[in-house]
Amino acid sequence: MKISFLIHNAYGIGGTITTTFNLAAALAERHEVEIVSVLRHREHPNLTPHPRVRLRALVDLRREKDHPLFGRPAKVFPSAEYRHHQYSELTDQRIAECLADIDADAVIGTRPGLNVHLALQAPEHVARIGQEHLTLDNHPPALRTALRRAYRRLDVLTTVTDADAASYRRKMRLPGVRVEALPNSVPDPVLPAADSTARVVVAAGRLVPVKRFDLIIEAFARVAAEFPDWQLRIYGKGEEQERLRAQIETLGLWNNVFLMGAATPMEAEWVKGSIGAAASNFEPFGMTLVEAMRCGLPVVSTDCPYGPGEIIEDGEDGRLVPVGDDAAFGAALLDLVRDDELRRRMGRAAVANAERFAPGPVVARAERLLQDAVGARSGGRRGAPADAGGMHHTLVSQGHAARDLARAAASSALRTVRKGRR
């Protein structure tokens, strides 16, 4: 098969980019694969694509900011989409031209706005696969309303968790569209797994409020008070860095908690630890959880929507604690710090249980979806299974659609009133 990925900006950093590069590399072992980046802002990508994966960009921000269409807002890319301000009539034009000329058997969109382009503009012979890396409930009502109309023209819609797939089936009513969970994959480790002897807790991710690194630091203060030879190492960069540094100073943890900056790849840092930590208020999947587990670390995580509960088996390969509860988080860390055998046993279980997120199983699942979609499209049919919910699902989805329309209208009216007061 010829497979094209359509991505926002392959030259940046982030979970969607990492996941796309991982899946593209694995598929390239047996298929012809390209990554089409709508935007480009630098000469080389942060991640190195597989040698057999072609990478091309549609709009080069280094050279085309003066293009007459660049300053005009996008009309196809939905206005309620988070990235809309980065799109324009120029991106509308380039994406449309790319899709009109594409010779792929299947095109995979990687965010809602690009999925809309794909649904509306891909040629009839091309299988259209939309990926959702966030969650349906995380989208604003106006965007959900736009997606209801456009997504009906997709062949397949994938989410990163079963819970979100069920949410789409229940709330969106997409006849003819196959909605399936396809988790993110993490490459097979090349280093030996952690042996649970290091007195180090490791956390990683963007230093932004939703990730709640402040809660991890607060919880770890309980560990440091009882076990002053233990460390917390936090990897990543972001807007919270200075606030976290101030928190470390205030708590007197300068000898125990370290902001390590960004590290790529993270595998070499995970294996230096014995426990992983993640405290997000919201997590569509949880790549860092899987990375840590594949390196032999049991992970203490908040049981936030949606990913952690589908990744961690509480008490077997890690711990799940209530969102925002630093006392429970600290207690869970202490349980693992105090008990060397428990740490080792959970670490071994983490390696075994995280195998389901290895490239092999995930890519096999992706290939089946792609082959089914391409076969159905070439045969002039759609690949979705019959809806067992029938009239009940229809009524439920219509109720959600009506509420979203009302909320979107109210939000639009409020914006109009505010503009009038200025």
C-alpha positions in Angstrom: 0.0 0.0 0.0 0.9 3.6 -0.4 0.2 5.5 2.8 0.3 9.2 3.5 0.1 10.9 6.9 -1.1 14.5 7.0 0.3 16.3 10.1 0.3 19.8 11.4 4.0 20.4 11.7 6.4 17.5 11.6 9.3 19.8 12.5 8.2 20.5 16.0 8.0 18.3 19.2 5.0 16.6 20.8 3.2 13.3 21.3 1.4 13.3 18.0 4.6 13.9 16.1 6.4 11.1 18.0 3.5 8.7 17.5 3.2 9.5 13.7 7.0 9.0 13.2 6.9 5.7 15.1 3.9 4.3 13.2 5.2 5.6 9.8 8.6 3.9 10.5 7.0 0.6 11.3 4.7 0.7 8.3 7.6 1.6 6.0 9.1 -1.9 6.6 6.3 -3.3 4.3 4.7 -0.3 2.6 5.4 3.0 0.8 5.0 5.7 3.3 5.2 9.5 3.4 4.6 12.2 6.0 3.1 15.4 4.6 3.7 18.3 7.0 1.3 21.2 6.5 3.8 23.6 8.1 7.6 23.8 8.3 9.5 26.3 10.4 13.1 24.9 10.4 15.5 23.1 8.2 15.5 19.7 9.9 12.9 18.0 12.1 13.6 17.4 15.7 12.9 13.7 15.1 14.7 11.8 12.4 12.3 10.0 10.0 12.9 6.4 9.0 15.1 6.3 5.9 12.3 4.8 3.9 9.7 7.5 4.9 9.5 10.5 2.7 8.9 13.8 4.4 7.6 16.9 2.6 6.1 20.2 3.6 3.3 22.3 2.1 3.9 25.7 3.6 7.4 26.9 4.6 7.0 29.5 7.3 10.6 30.7 6.9 9.9 31.9 3.4 6.1 32.3 2.9 4.9 34.6 5.6 4.6 37.4 3.1 2.4 35.4 0.7 -0.9 37.3 0.1 -3.0 34.3 1.2 -1.0 33.7 4.4 -2.8 36.6 6.4 -6.3 35.5 5.5 -8.0 33.1 7.9 -8.7 29.5 6.8 -12.1 28.7 5.6 -11.9 24.9 5.4 -10.0 24.2 8.6 -12.7 24.6 11.3 -12.6 27.9 13.2 -13.3 26.2 16.5 -10.2 24.0 16.2 -7.4 24.9 18.6 -4.8 25.5 15.8 -7.1 27.6 13.6 -5.0 30.7 14.1 -2.0 29.0 12.5 -4.0 28.1 9.4 -4.9 30.4 6.5 -6.3 30.5 2.9 -2.7 29.5 1.9 -2.9 26.3 3.9 -6.5 25.7 2.7 -5.1 25.9 -0.9 -2.0 23.8 -0.4 -3.8 21.0 1.4 -6.6 20.9 -1.2 -3.9 20.7 -4.0 -2.0 18.0 -2.1 -5.1 15.9 -1.7 -6.3 16.4 -5.3 -3.0 15.1 -6.6 -2.2 12.4 -4.0 -1.6 8.9 -5.4 -1.8 7.1 -2.0 -4.2 4.3 -1.3 -4.9 5.7 2.2 -4.4 9.0 3.8 -4.3 9.4 7.6 -5.2 12.7 9.2 -3.7 13.4 12.6 -5.8 16.2 14.1 -9.5 17.3 13.8 -9.0 20.2 11.4 -6.9 18.0 9.1 -9.4 15.2 9.3 -12.0 17.7 8.1 -9.9 18.5 5.0 -9.4 14.8 4.4 -13.1 14.0 4.7 -14.2 16.8 2.4 -11.3 16.9 -0.2 -9.8 13.5 -0.6 -10.4 11.8 -4.0 -13.1 9.1 -4.1 -10.5 6.3 -4.6 -8.6 7.2 -1.4 -9.3 5.5 1.9 -9.8 8.3 4.6 -8.6 7.5 8.1 -9.0 10.2 10.7 -6.9 9.9 13.9 -8.0 11.6 17.2 -5.2 12.1 19.7 -7.3 14.2 22.1 -10.8 13.2 23.2 -14.3 14.0 22.0 -15.2 15.6 25.4 -12.2 17.8 25.2 -13.4 19.4 22.0 -15.5 22.6 22.3 -19.2 22.2 21.3 -18.7 24.2 18.1 -16.0 21.9 16.9 -18.0 18.8 17.8 -20.8 20.2 15.7 -18.4 20.7 12.7 -17.0 17.2 13.1 -20.4 15.6 13.1 -21.0 16.9 9.6 -17.5 16.2 8.2 -16.6 12.9 9.9 -19.5 11.1 8.2 -17.3 11.1 5.1 -14.4 9.2 6.7 -13.9 5.5 6.3 -12.2 5.0 9.7 -11.9 7.1 12.8 -9.3 5.9 15.4 -9.0 7.1 19.0 -6.2 6.3 21.4 -8.4 4.6 24.1 -11.4 2.3 24.1 -13.3 4.8 26.3 -13.0 7.5 23.7 -14.0 5.2 20.9 -17.1 4.3 22.9 -17.8 8.0 23.4 -17.7 8.7 19.7 -20.0 5.8 18.9 -22.5 6.9 21.5 -22.5 10.7 20.9 -21.6 11.3 17.3 -23.7 8.9 15.2 -21.4 8.4 12.2 -23.1 5.8 9.9 -20.7 3.9 7.7 -17.6 5.0 9.7 -15.6 2.4 11.5 -14.7 3.8 14.9 -11.9 1.8 16.6 -9.3 2.3 19.4 -5.7 2.3 18.1 -3.3 3.0 21.0 0.0 4.8 20.5 3.0 2.5 20.2 6.4 2.9 21.9 9.5 1.4 20.2 11.1 -1.7 21.6 13.7 -0.7 24.2 17.4 -1.1 23.3 18.7 -0.9 26.8 18.3 -3.4 29.7 15.3 -2.7 31.9 15.7 -0.8 35.2 16.6 -3.2 38.1 14.7 -1.2 40.7 17.8 -0.5 42.8 18.2 3.2 41.9 16.8 5.6 44.5 15.2 7.7 41.8 11.7 8.7 40.8 11.4 9.9 37.1 8.7 12.1 35.6 8.7 13.5 32.1 6.5 15.7 29.8 5.7 19.3 28.9 6.0 21.6 31.9 2.5 22.9 31.6 -0.3 23.3 34.3 -2.4 20.3 33.2 0.5 17.9 33.8 0.6 18.9 37.5 4.3 18.5 38.1 3.7 20.8 41.1 1.6 18.0 42.7 4.4 15.4 42.0 6.9 17.7 43.8 4.5 18.2 46.7 3.9 14.5 47.0 7.6 13.7 46.7 8.3 16.0 49.7 6.8 13.2 51.8 9.3 10.7 50.4 12.3 13.0 50.9 11.3 13.6 54.5 11.5 9.9 55.3 14.1 8.9 52.7 16.4 11.8 52.1 18.7 9.7 49.8 15.9 9.5 47.1 15.7 11.9 44.2 13.0 13.1 41.8 14.1 13.9 38.3 11.7 15.8 36.1 12.5 15.9 32.3 10.9 18.4 30.0 10.5 22.1 29.3 7.7 24.6 29.3 6.0 27.6 30.8 5.9 26.1 34.4 9.6 25.8 34.7 10.3 28.8 36.9 7.2 28.2 39.1 8.4 24.7 39.7 11.9 25.9 40.5 10.5 28.3 43.0 8.4 25.5 44.6 11.5 23.3 45.0 13.3 26.2 46.7 10.3 26.9 49.0 10.0 23.2 50.1 13.8 23.0 50.6 14.1 20.2 48.1 17.1 21.5 46.2 19.1 18.4 47.0 16.3 16.0 46.1 14.3 17.4 43.1 16.0 18.3 39.8 14.6 19.9 36.7 16.6 18.1 34.1 15.5 19.8 30.9 14.4 18.0 27.8 15.9 14.6 26.9 15.6 12.8 23.6 15.4 9.8 23.6 14.1 9.4 27.1 14.9 5.6 27.4 18.4 6.2 28.8 16.8 8.3 31.6 13.9 6.0 32.4 16.3 3.1 33.1 18.2 5.2 35.6 15.1 5.3 37.8 13.0 2.8 39.8 9.6 4.5 39.8 7.7 6.6 37.2 5.4 9.4 38.2 2.6 11.2 36.3 0.0 13.5 37.8 -2.0 15.0 34.9 -5.5 16.3 35.4 -6.4 15.1 31.9 -4.5 12.6 29.7 -5.9 11.4 26.4 -3.4 8.5 26.4 -0.2 8.7 28.3 2.9 8.0 26.2 5.3 8.6 29.2 3.5 6.0 31.2 4.1 3.4 28.5 7.7 4.5 28.0 8.4 4.1 31.7 6.7 0.7 31.9 8.5 -0.6 28.9 11.8 0.3 30.7 10.8 -1.6 33.8 9.4 1.1 36.0 6.1 0.8 37.9 4.2 4.1 37.5 2.3 6.1 40.1 -0.3 8.1 38.2 -3.5 10.0 38.7 -6.6 8.1 37.5 -7.5 10.9 35.1 -9.6 10.7 32.0 -8.8 8.8 29.8 -5.6 7.0 29.3 -4.0 5.9 32.6 -6.8 3.6 33.6 -6.4 1.6 30.3 -2.6 1.5 30.7 -2.0 0.8 34.4 -3.4 -2.2 36.2 -3.7 -0.7 39.7 -1.7 -2.7 42.3 -0.1 -5.0 39.6 2.2 -2.8 37.5 1.7 0.6 39.1 -0.7 2.6 41.2 -3.7 4.8 40.3 -4.6 7.6 42.7 -7.4 10.3 42.7 -6.8 13.4 40.5 -5.4 16.3 42.5 -4.7 14.3 45.7 -1.1 14.9 46.7 -1.5 13.0 49.9 -2.6 9.9 48.1 0.1 10.3 45.5 2.7 10.7 48.2 1.4 7.6 50.0 1.5 5.5 46.8 5.1 6.6 46.2 6.1 5.7 49.7 4.6 2.3 49.4 7.0 1.6 46.5 10.0 3.3 48.0 9.6 1.3 51.3 9.2 -2.1 49.7 12.1 -3.2 47.4 10.4 -6.5 46.5 7.1 -4.8 45.6 9.0 -2.4 43.4 10.8 -5.2 41.6 7.7 -7.3 41.2 5.7 -4.4 39.8 8.6 -3.4 37.5 8.6 -6.9 36.0 4.8 -6.8 35.5 5.1 -3.4 33.9 7.5 -4.7 31.2 5.2 -7.7 30.5 1.9 -5.8 30.5 3.3 -2.9 28.3 4.1 -5.3 25.5 0.7 -4.7 24.1 1.9 -1.2 23.2 5.0 -2.5 21.3 5.1 -1.6 17.6 4.3 -5.2 16.5 0.8 -5.5 18.0 -0.1 -1.9 17.3 1.1 -1.9 13.7 -0.6 -5.2 13.0 -3.9 -3.6 14.2 -3.2 -0.5 12.1 -2.5 -2.6 9.0 -5.8 -4.5 9.4 -7.7 -1.2 9.6 -5.9 0.2 6.6 -6.3 -2.9 4.4 -10.0 -3.2 5.3 -10.6 0.5 4.5 -8.7 0.4 1.2 -10.5 -2.8 0.2 -13.9 -1.3 1.1 -13.2 1.9 -0.7 -12.0 0.2 -3.8 -15.1 -2.0 -3.8 -17.3 1.0 -3.5 -18.6 0.3 0.0 -18.0 1.4 3.5 -16.3 -0.7 6.2 -18.2 0.0 9.4 -19.9 -2.9 11.2 -23.6 -2.8 11.7 -24.9 -0.6 14.6 -26.3 -2.9 17.2 -27.6 0.1 19.2 -30.2 1.0 16.5 -32.8 3.6 17.5 -31.4 4.1 21.0 -28.0 5.2 19.7 -29.7 7.5 17.2 -31.7 9.2 19.9 -28.7 9.5 22.3 -26.5 11.0 19.5 -29.2 13.4 18.5 -29.5 14.6 22.1 -25.8 15.3 22.2 -25.9 17.0 18.9 -28.7 19.3 20.0 -26.9 20.3 23.2 -23.7 21.0 21.3 -25.6 23.2 18.8 -27.2 25.1 21.7 -23.9 25.6 23.5 -22.1 26.7 20.4 -24.9 29.2 19.6 -24.8 30.6 23.2 -21.0 30.9 23.0 -21.2 32.7 19.7 -23.9 35.1 21.0 -21.7 35.9 24.1 -18.7 36.7 21.9 -20.9 39.1 19.8 -22.2 40.8 23.0 -18.6 41.2 24.3 -17.4 42.7 21.0 -20.3 45.2 21.1 -19.2 46.4 24.5 -15.7 47.3 23.3 
